[in-house]
Amino acid sequence: MTSVMNVIGGISFFLLGMMLMAEGLKAASGDALRNLMDRFTNRPISSIMTGTIVTNITQSSTATSIMTIGFVNAGLMTFAQSIGIIFGANLGSTSTAWLVAFLGVKFSISQLALPMVALGVILMLFSATRLPYIGKAVAGFGVLFFGIQLLQHGMEDLNGYLNFAAFSGSDLFGRLILVIIGIVLTIIMQSSTAAVATIITMLSIGSIGLEQAIALVIGANIGTTATAVLAVIGASIQAKRTAAAHVMFNLITAFIVFWLFPVIIALIHAFNRFMGWHHPEAVVAVFHTFFSVLGILLLTPFIGQFARMIIKMLPDKNGKAAAVEEPLEES
């Protein structure tokens, strides 16, 4: 029971740390975040970069997606403009996995967690314009790594009870089951970042193998779209199209990665050997980023056709698939 509570507490602290970081960074950035989304969404590449930056600030692709859906629903942004932001949000969400893989489970950065929380609280006591917000972000960073420490300890104690041996990432059926588990895990946590952090932690203590971890990450990328789907219930058709673009981006990429699994694993191993990264956690972090990069590279050249496909899937109430509101300019 103690081990289970450590796991639950670790995930909870991880999510709390992410929320504190997001709130602090968003508040510290002031109107810059909104201005960024307003100014740089007319071209595919700049729109993707905007989505990536905003997600790194909010520390959540779901938050960026919900924010974008809200803008579209309010008529402040067109569906066409939102597509690139959704693409970039998927890429931006992978940054935390790198922190977890290279710092959270590899170094004793958790020893700095509580001092960082203390420093953040001290900064929050100042009345200067941005110091309290910076303090909140620093405290959130400390809470996040404290959560990883708890999660790791809990997983180590539960290691003997976790048995994924029946589901191998090397065969189609086992891989499919692991993808489904990854989807469910992400929906329960309401955060693909937290799900991937949990997967990396399980890998680091030997509860799962590398191929199993990567299959779970595929599921996490699909599961992250659930919140966006729920958010557009009762929303405008444009907002629903934005959510559909989020779902289709991840489904199309997941389908390709699933069927090219052995080839992609070999490519990522080769890349990691070239970079000198030999621990398996790094492979998962690289794969998590590769997933989004692959989707962006495949779909961005056809972003106009992609938008028209979504519009045909979700036509206007009169049954007509209207043209894209504003033609996407070439980057």
Secondary structure, DSSP 4 states (H G I P E B T S, - for coil): -HHHHHHHHHHHHHHHHHHHHHHHHHHHHTTHHHHHHHHS-SSHHHHHHHHHHHHHHHT-HHHHHHHHHHHHHTTSS-HHHHHHHHHHHHHHTTHHHHHIIIIITTS-GGGGHHHHHHHHHHHHT--SSSHHHHHHHHHHHHHHHHHHHHHHHHHHHHGGG---TTS-TTSHHHHHHHHHHHHHHHHHHT-HHHHHHHHHHHHHTTSS-HHHHHHHHHHHHHHTTHHHHHHTTT--HHHHHHHHHHHHHHHHHHHHHHHTHHHHHHHHHHHHHHHT--SHHHHHHHHHHHHHHHHHHHHGGGHHHHHHHHHHHS--TTS--PPPSSPPPP-
